[in-house]
Every structure is written in C-alpha cells, then in structure tokens.
Amino acid sequence: MSESAPSLAKPEAEFQPYIPAERSDVPEFTPKAIIIGVIFGIIFGAATVYLALKAGLTVSASIPIAVLAISVLKKLGGSTILENNVVQTIGSAGESIAAGVVFTLPGFLFLSADSQGSSFFEYWTIFTLALLGGVLGTLMMVPLRRSLIVKEHGNLPYPEGTACASVLIAGEKGGDLARTAFQGVGFAFAYAVLQKIVKLIAETPALVSSQTNKYFPSATVNGEITPEYMGVGYIIGPKIAGVLVAGGVLAWLGLIPLLASLVPPDTIATQLVKLGYLGSLTTAGGRGGWDPATHTFGNTAVAIYFAYVRQIGAGAVAAGGFITLLKTLPTIIAAFKESLGSIREGASAAATRRTDRDLPITFVLFGSIGLVVVMALLPFLPGNVLGRLLLGVLIVVFGFFFVTVASRIVGIIGSSSNPISGMTIATLMATCLIFIGIGWTGDVYQPMALCVGGMVCIAAANAGATSQDLKTGYLVGATPKAQQIGLMIGAVAAAVVIGLTMKLLDTPTAEMQAQGINHMIGTEKFPAPQGTLMATLIKGLLAFNLDWQFVLVGVFLSVTMELCGVKSLSFAVGAYLPLSTTAPIFVGGAIKGVADYVAQRKGEKVEESELGPGNLFATGLVAGGALAGVLVAILSVNEGISGAIGKLSVEHGLVGSLGAGGYQLLGVVCFAVMGYVLYRVSRRPSQA
C-alpha cells in the first residue's frame, strides 16, 4: 500500500478526504468516465462469468479497473481522480453482480426435471434477476453508507476500498501501476491463443491409471493449464490454494480409486441413469463413456465422479457454507443491530456538503416497492402473480438483512472473504421452510425458491463491492450520489452482458448434442459448483429426493476439516471441482509462496496483497485468459468461423511427431515457462 495509506484511517471528526468537500470544480460524473466504466464493467463481468463457471472462484476487480482507468483516461486526454473513481465504481459492479449470478442461477439447470427449471434459464430471466438483485444491493447500501462508511471509519477498514483509494491517489501523483497489469493481459491473451486456437499447448495434460490396475485403479492427476488458473492461485496465495487442491487430491486420488475397486460398472451406470447423466443401461455414451455391450466405461474416473463424488462434494460445500454461517452469526446479529441503530440516529442528519449527498431515502423506499411490483408482474418468472408477490417481499426482507451483514463483514475481512455462499444457503433454507409451512412442497416451487436465493446472493455480493467503492469514494472525496447512480448504471450494463455470456457459454457442441447433452454448463468444462449446490439443497428440502448417504459423507468431511482447524469451505469446493481445476490454481499459489519465502530470506519486504507487481501481473493473467476464453466461445458458435479456426490447429501434427505424451509434456513445459515469468515479475521492486 502507498505511503499515504496510514493517513486515511483517521476518526471521522479529523478526517479530510484527498479532494476536500468544499471543492465542486473537480470533474467527476463525466460522459467519458461513464462510458469507460461501462466498458470495463462489461469486460470484467463477462470474464467473471467465464472464470466462476469454470473454477467456482472470482477475484476482486476494483483495483485492476482503477489501475487501468488511470492509464486509459490518460491516453484520452487526462482525467481527475474523481473521474477515475467513477470508472472503477461503475466497472466493479459488473464483477460483483456476475459472481452472484453465476453462483446461483445455473441451479435452474439442475433442479428436478418436473420443476421445468431449465425453462427459466433464459436470457430475459437471467437479465431481470441480475438487474433487480444488483439494484437491490445498491439501494440497500444508501441508508447504510453514513452508518458503516462514515461513522465506522476508524473501525471498519474496508481493505480493498482503502487499497483502491491508494491506487487512485498514487495515479494522481504520477504512478505507473497499469503497465504490469497490461503486460499480464497481453501475455495471457497470447498464451490462450496458442492454446485454444493454434493448439500448440495442450489444454489438459493428464496421467490416469487404468481401471484394471491392481493397486491404484482409475487414479487421475491432470491440470487445465490456463493463465487464469495460475493467476487466481497467485492472488489467493499458497494457504487457500493448498486447502483447495487438498479436496481434489482426496476426491481423485482417494475416493475415486476406492470406489473403482469396490463398485461394479453396472451399479455405477445405474446411478448415472438415476441422476440423468445416462439415458439408460442400454444407451451408449453419457458421463464416462458407457459401453452397454462390454459393460465398461471409457473413463471410469469421470463416471464415478458424476455418480458419487459430486454429491459428496455438494454435501461438503453445503456443510462448509453452513459452518461458515454459524461462525459469523454473532457478527451478523451485531451488524444488523448496530446498523439499524445507526440508521435511526443518522436519518435526520442534514447532508448539505458535497461529500454527504446521497440518493434520497424516498428513492430507496419506492425503489424497493417497485422491485416487489416488478417481480409480481413479470410473466417469465416462475409462479403466479400472488406467488411472485411473496417472492418479492421475501427478497426485500432477506436482502436488507444480508446486505447489512455483507457490508459489515467485508469492512473487516474484505470482499474476497465475503461469505455470500453461507448467506445464500441460509436464505434458501428459510425460504424453503416458509414454502413448506404454506404447503408449497411440489417440484414446481423449486425455481421460485431459487429466485429468492439468487437475488439475495446477487444483492449481497454487490453490496460487498458497493461498500468497498463507497469507502474508496469517502477517502478520495467523491460525491456519494454520483457513485450510487454510477453503480445503478453499472448494474444495467452488467446485467445485459452477463445473460448473453452465460447463454453463449452454455451452448453445447454438435457432438454433445448428439449424446443428448443440451447444456455446456454442468459439464467438466463449466461445472458450476455453487449452482449445483443450490439446486441440491432446494431439491433436498422441497422434494426429498437426495441420496443422503453420499451427501452426509460430504457433510462429515467438512466437519472433520473444521475439527482439524482447516476452513472447510475451500476444502469442500476443492472436493467438488475436478482436480484439473484445482491443481493449476495450486501451482499459482505455490509460486506466490516461493516468491514470499525468497523475499523473507533476503530481508526484503513481502509483496503487498493488492499493489505488488506479481499481483498486478496475476490479475492481468486472469483477465487476459478469461477474455480469450469468452472470445473463443463467441467465435465457436458460428460453424463457419469455428471451421476456419480449426484449420489453424497444429495439434494433429505435433501428436504425430511427438506422440500424445510428448504433446502433453510440451504443454506442461509452456505452463512452467509462464510460471517462471510470473515469478520473475513478482521479484521486481514494487511500483506503488
């Protein structure tokens, strides 16, 4: 963090922002700032959808957008610190709303067949829920801003918001932070083109033992060696990355070989039929490549993963989220009580200074009422008018509660640790209990429950990011009303692109359609772990059709981890995800660990968590790799363009000359080169 950071933590009475409240001559809410902010919101929103569907993880976008805003606006004739703040405020809404959407709404695809949940996974439904949830998160933060951001300034640091303010102030003073982030974007994009289009780099090198292996059948070690995974691993660090991969090691090198030794192939196939992953025992294909003639699988490990391990993983994630909720319950209750008291105290305070101007409270009240009315009247949402009216009321009530909670929690531990999964689980459980109480227990009510959980999740995620943005604005001297309007604009822009991106990535290939697979989301490419979890919970509570024996194994895995002093949620997500996802993330975390160790041995300062060159380059890797993935997905939808891209592939020639193993080894070498580059960048002197 920059040298100016400590001065930002004075008590409210002494605090003076970087731009004084008396100055009204500094350009702020300008057209170019709004347009650039919307563009960044669209870019990072699409990239977050891609990354969250693949890995079940997101990274904070505020700081990278602030860095890029300084550079881009400088090229467009210069800008003020308040304009740069508007850009990052609008842009960050895209990332936070995308995270909330991706963690919940894919659950429509995994609800019971009779619920017709997949029919609601359409663009206009996704757009509406994303927009309303994002706006709700912003609205609810309007009355909370003074109590949480201003009055609690000395107690709630809001780490990302404070760091972002430091970036903006450093940029105003002539900092050069954007270059490293752009280098990461460029490197990742070039790597991704070589991997996804030219096919010079193998996408998922794998080492799998055969099912007939006497000692270790169907054990799997593989990795999707992409730049975005390495970047995510570096950002989250070695500890979290290690816990994450530990879950994958248990699943793919422990549970799957054990089940492969004990469970006959026909039993596995029967379970896949029950879960809808295989048409029938006489139908070839499905997960794992079932052969009804020989009663064997082409890939037994994948078959067992979908038949059993995903349910075990879902149980582990559910328990991990619930344990997280229980651990934060005292904080939640205290946050809610304190915020209500602060609102009552500050409701009558006059806001005449520029830095005290919020949207009027009447806007919040009528906006919330309007949200309920809109929910009730839109015919493409699940339920009838009265049912949707109840949904709207539940969303506003739960939304206000968890927005308050999310804002206070991220004020202490940061947005990246915001336990929105636990809050969403609590919302779903409460909603389902209300449904059961009024007799709504049929499959048809499952999509309605997911609507409530989804919108509250989106609102809580956006509230966490909004809180950090408002903290940044408070420190640099922004106008709160301008930021709040900007967040609304960002919510609209994000909602437009998030729905398009999700529908695009959900498009299956012709080969998959021939096998009866109609959605790419839910496959190994886009497993969407949180969405599956939400659907699993709703079905278990309303339809009572879970294989509880497998779910409970996962529950006690999480309990065991907590008893060992390990945060169970990260471990549980690792157990749910393919090892191909968590292994390369662990490599990125290991590089961060090595870089920090070397710095300590040499008596150097360990890299700051947000502003160091390694983290900026890693953020660029995430953005560049994810954007390349979205671009390739867009191009692949058109068969003509897809065919032309296919002609650029050198995979066939390389496999012919190097062999399949040699081709995969070449990919591993390229991934190692990228890791070395990241390490060397991390050892540069900090630019902050």
ChimeraX attribute file (.defattr): number of C-alpha atoms within 10 A of each C-alpha:
attribute: neighborCount
match mode: 1-to-1
recipient: residues
	/A:1	20
	/A:2	15
	/A:3	9
	/A:4	11
	/A:5	15
	/A:6	11
	/A:7	11
	/A:8	20
	/A:9	16
	/A:10	13
	/A:11	14
	/A:12	13
	/A:13	8
	/A:14	8
	/A:15	16
	/A:16	17
	/A:17	17
	/A:18	17
	/A:19	18
	/A:20	14
	/A:21	16
	/A:22	10
	/A:23	11
	/A:24	13
	/A:25	6
	/A:26	13
	/A:27	12
	/A:28	23
	/A:29	20
	/A:30	13
	/A:31	10
	/A:32	15
	/A:33	25
	/A:34	23
	/A:35	14
	/A:36	20
	/A:37	32
	/A:38	28
	/A:39	19
	/A:40	27
	/A:41	34
	/A:42	28
	/A:43	21
	/A:44	30
	/A:45	30
	/A:46	27
	/A:47	28
	/A:48	31
	/A:49	30
	/A:50	28
	/A:51	28
	/A:52	24
	/A:53	26
	/A:54	23
	/A:55	24
	/A:56	24
	/A:57	22
	/A:58	21
	/A:59	20
	/A:60	20
	/A:61	25
	/A:62	28
	/A:63	23
	/A:64	26
	/A:65	26
	/A:66	28
	/A:67	27
	/A:68	21
	/A:69	28
	/A:70	29
	/A:71	21
	/A:72	16
	/A:73	18
	/A:74	13
	/A:75	10
	/A:76	9
	/A:77	7
	/A:78	13
	/A:79	22
	/A:80	17
	/A:81	28
	/A:82	24
	/A:83	25
	/A:84	30
	/A:85	31
	/A:86	30
	/A:87	34
	/A:88	35
	/A:89	34
	/A:90	35
	/A:91	35
	/A:92	34
	/A:93	38
	/A:94	38
	/A:95	31
	/A:96	32
	/A:97	34
	/A:98	33
	/A:99	26
	/A:100	28
	/A:101	30
	/A:102	30
	/A:103	27
	/A:104	27
	/A:105	31
	/A:106	30
	/A:107	29
	/A:108	25
	/A:109	21
	/A:110	22
	/A:111	26
	/A:112	22
	/A:113	12
	/A:114	10
	/A:115	19
	/A:116	19
	/A:117	24
	/A:118	17
	/A:119	13
	/A:120	19
	/A:121	20
	/A:122	15
	/A:123	17
	/A:124	16
	/A:125	20
	/A:126	25
	/A:127	20
	/A:128	21
	/A:129	23
	/A:130	30
	/A:131	25
	/A:132	23
	/A:133	33
	/A:134	35
	/A:135	27
	/A:136	29
	/A:137	35
	/A:138	28
	/A:139	26
	/A:140	25
	/A:141	26
	/A:142	22
	/A:143	22
	/A:144	22
	/A:145	24
	/A:146	21
	/A:147	22
	/A:148	25
	/A:149	27
	/A:150	20
	/A:151	16
	/A:152	17
	/A:153	22
	/A:154	14
	/A:155	14
	/A:156	21
	/A:157	21
	/A:158	27
	/A:159	19
	/A:160	27
	/A:161	27
	/A:162	23
	/A:163	24
	/A:164	29
	/A:165	31
	/A:166	25
	/A:167	27
	/A:168	25
	/A:169	19
	/A:170	22
	/A:171	22
	/A:172	15
	/A:173	10
	/A:174	10
	/A:175	16
	/A:176	15
	/A:177	24
	/A:178	23
	/A:179	16
	/A:180	22
	/A:181	25
	/A:182	22
	/A:183	17
	/A:184	29
	/A:185	27
	/A:186	18
	/A:187	19
	/A:188	28
	/A:189	24
	/A:190	14
	/A:191	24
	/A:192	28
	/A:193	18
	/A:194	17
	/A:195	20
	/A:196	20
	/A:197	20
	/A:198	17
	/A:199	19
	/A:200	24
	/A:201	28
	/A:202	23
	/A:203	18
	/A:204	16
	/A:205	20
	/A:206	16
	/A:207	14
	/A:208	14
	/A:209	17
	/A:210	15
	/A:211	20
	/A:212	11
	/A:213	12
	/A:214	9
	/A:215	11
	/A:216	19
	/A:217	21
	/A:218	26
	/A:219	24
	/A:220	24
	/A:221	18
	/A:222	18
	/A:223	22
	/A:224	25
	/A:225	27
	/A:226	27
	/A:227	31
	/A:228	32
	/A:229	30
	/A:230	30
	/A:231	34
	/A:232	28
	/A:233	29
	/A:234	29
	/A:235	26
	/A:236	21
	/A:237	22
	/A:238	21
	/A:239	14
	/A:240	19
	/A:241	26
	/A:242	21
	/A:243	24
	/A:244	29
	/A:245	28
	/A:246	21
	/A:247	28
	/A:248	27
	/A:249	21
	/A:250	15
	/A:251	26
	/A:252	26
	/A:253	19
	/A:254	15
	/A:255	21
	/A:256	25
	/A:257	23
	/A:258	16
	/A:259	19
	/A:260	21
	/A:261	17
	/A:262	9
	/A:263	11
	/A:264	12
	/A:265	17
	/A:266	15
	/A:267	12
	/A:268	22
	/A:269	29
	/A:270	17
	/A:271	18
	/A:272	24
	/A:273	18
	/A:274	13
	/A:275	15
	/A:276	16
	/A:277	20
	/A:278	25
	/A:279	18
	/A:280	17
	/A:281	17
	/A:282	13
	/A:283	14
	/A:284	17
	/A:285	20
	/A:286	22
	/A:287	27
	/A:288	22
	/A:289	17
	/A:290	27
	/A:291	17
	/A:292	16
	/A:293	10
	/A:294	7
	/A:295	14
	/A:296	18
	/A:297	24
	/A:298	14
	/A:299	16
	/A:300	24
	/A:301	28
	/A:302	20
	/A:303	26
	/A:304	27
	/A:305	23
	/A:306	20
	/A:307	25
	/A:308	20
	/A:309	27
	/A:310	24
	/A:311	25
	/A:312	28
	/A:313	32
	/A:314	30
	/A:315	28
	/A:316	33
	/A:317	32
	/A:318	27
	/A:319	25
	/A:320	29
	/A:321	25
	/A:322	21
	/A:323	19
	/A:324	19
	/A:325	21
	/A:326	14
	/A:327	11
	/A:328	16
	/A:329	13
	/A:330	10
	/A:331	15
	/A:332	20
	/A:333	13
	/A:334	12
	/A:335	21
	/A:336	18
	/A:337	12
	/A:338	14
	/A:339	21
	/A:340	14
	/A:341	12
	/A:342	19
	/A:343	16
	/A:344	12
	/A:345	11
	/A:346	14
	/A:347	13
	/A:348	8
	/A:349	10
	/A:350	9
	/A:351	10
	/A:352	9
	/A:353	12
	/A:354	17
	/A:355	23
	/A:356	19
	/A:357	15
	/A:358	20
	/A:359	16
	/A:360	11
	/A:361	14
	/A:362	9
	/A:363	12
	/A:364	18
	/A:365	13
	/A:366	11
	/A:367	16
	/A:368	22
	/A:369	14
	/A:370	13
	/A:371	20
	/A:372	21
	/A:373	16
	/A:374	16
	/A:375	24
	/A:376	22
	/A:377	14
	/A:378	15
	/A:379	13
	/A:380	14
	/A:381	20
	/A:382	26
	/A:383	18
	/A:384	13
	/A:385	16
	/A:386	11
	/A:387	14
	/A:388	24
	/A:389	19
	/A:390	16
	/A:391	23
	/A:392	23
	/A:393	19
	/A:394	20
	/A:395	28
	/A:396	23
	/A:397	13
	/A:398	24
	/A:399	26
	/A:400	22
	/A:401	20
	/A:402	28
	/A:403	31
	/A:404	27
	/A:405	28
	/A:406	28
	/A:407	31
	/A:408	29
	/A:409	22
	/A:410	25
	/A:411	26
	/A:412	15
	/A:413	15
	/A:414	23
	/A:415	28
	/A:416	16
	/A:417	11
	/A:418	22
	/A:419	21
	/A:420	27
	/A:421	27
	/A:422	23
	/A:423	27
	/A:424	29
	/A:425	22
	/A:426	19
	/A:427	24
	/A:428	24
	/A:429	18
	/A:430	16
	/A:431	22
	/A:432	27
	/A:433	16
	/A:434	14
	/A:435	19
	/A:436	14
	/A:437	10
	/A:438	9
	/A:439	10
	/A:440	15
	/A:441	18
	/A:442	15
	/A:443	19
	/A:444	20
	/A:445	22
	/A:446	29
	/A:447	28
	/A:448	25
	/A:449	24
	/A:450	29
	/A:451	27
	/A:452	27
	/A:453	33
	/A:454	30
	/A:455	31
	/A:456	35
	/A:457	36
	/A:458	33
	/A:459	38
	/A:460	37
	/A:461	32
	/A:462	34
	/A:463	35
	/A:464	30
	/A:465	35
	/A:466	30
	/A:467	30
	/A:468	30
	/A:469	30
	/A:470	27
	/A:471	30
	/A:472	29
	/A:473	29
	/A:474	27
	/A:475	28
	/A:476	26
	/A:477	24
	/A:478	30
	/A:479	23
	/A:480	22
	/A:481	17
	/A:482	19
	/A:483	27
	/A:484	24
	/A:485	19
	/A:486	24
	/A:487	31
	/A:488	21
	/A:489	21
	/A:490	32
	/A:491	33
	/A:492	24
	/A:493	23
	/A:494	33
	/A:495	29
	/A:496	20
	/A:497	21
	/A:498	32
	/A:499	25
	/A:500	17
	/A:501	20
	/A:502	26
	/A:503	16
	/A:504	16
	/A:505	22
	/A:506	20
	/A:507	18
	/A:508	18
	/A:509	14
	/A:510	12
	/A:511	9
	/A:512	15
	/A:513	13
	/A:514	11
	/A:515	16
	/A:516	15
	/A:517	19
	/A:518	14
	/A:519	18
	/A:520	20
	/A:521	25
	/A:522	20
	/A:523	15
	/A:524	16
	/A:525	15
	/A:526	20
	/A:527	22
	/A:528	27
	/A:529	29
	/A:530	25
	/A:531	26
	/A:532	24
	/A:533	26
	/A:534	30
	/A:535	27
	/A:536	22
	/A:537	23
	/A:538	27
	/A:539	23
	/A:540	15
	/A:541	19
	/A:542	22
	/A:543	17
	/A:544	13
	/A:545	11
	/A:546	14
	/A:547	13
	/A:548	15
	/A:549	12
	/A:550	19
	/A:551	24
	/A:552	18
	/A:553	18
	/A:554	27
	/A:555	24
	/A:556	16
	/A:557	24
	/A:558	28
	/A:559	19
	/A:560	13
	/A:561	17
	/A:562	16
	/A:563	11
	/A:564	10
	/A:565	9
	/A:566	15
	/A:567	19
	/A:568	28
	/A:569	27
	/A:570	22
	/A:571	28
	/A:572	31
	/A:573	28
	/A:574	31
	/A:575	31
	/A:576	31
	/A:577	29
	/A:578	30
	/A:579	26
	/A:580	23
	/A:581	25
	/A:582	29
	/A:583	27
	/A:584	26
	/A:585	33
	/A:586	27
	/A:587	27
	/A:588	27
	/A:589	26
	/A:590	21
	/A:591	22
	/A:592	25
	/A:593	16
	/A:594	13
	/A:595	20
	/A:596	19
	/A:597	14
	/A:598	13
	/A:599	16
	/A:600	12
	/A:601	8
	/A:602	9
	/A:603	9
	/A:604	12
	/A:605	11
	/A:606	15
	/A:607	21
	/A:608	15
	/A:609	16
	/A:610	21
	/A:611	22
	/A:612	23
	/A:613	28
	/A:614	32
	/A:615	27
	/A:616	29
	/A:617	31
	/A:618	31
	/A:619	30
	/A:620	27
	/A:621	32
	/A:622	29
	/A:623	32
	/A:624	27
	/A:625	31
	/A:626	30
	/A:627	24
	/A:628	23
	/A:629	22
	/A:630	21
	/A:631	14
	/A:632	17
	/A:633	19
	/A:634	16
	/A:635	15
	/A:636	20
	/A:637	15
	/A:638	10
	/A:639	11
	/A:640	11
	/A:641	12
	/A:642	16
	/A:643	12
	/A:644	12
	/A:645	16
	/A:646	16
	/A:647	10
	/A:648	13
	/A:649	17
	/A:650	15
	/A:651	19
	/A:652	13
	/A:653	12
	/A:654	18
	/A:655	14
	/A:656	11
	/A:657	11
	/A:658	13
	/A:659	13
	/A:660	15
	/A:661	12
	/A:662	14
	/A:663	21
	/A:664	22
	/A:665	17
	/A:666	17
	/A:667	21
	/A:668	20
	/A:669	12
	/A:670	18
	/A:671	22
	/A:672	14
	/A:673	12
	/A:674	20
	/A:675	20
	/A:676	13
	/A:677	15
	/A:678	25
	/A:679	19
	/A:680	13
	/A:681	21
	/A:682	24
	/A:683	17
	/A:684	12
	/A:685	13
	/A:686	17
	/A:687	15
	/A:688	18
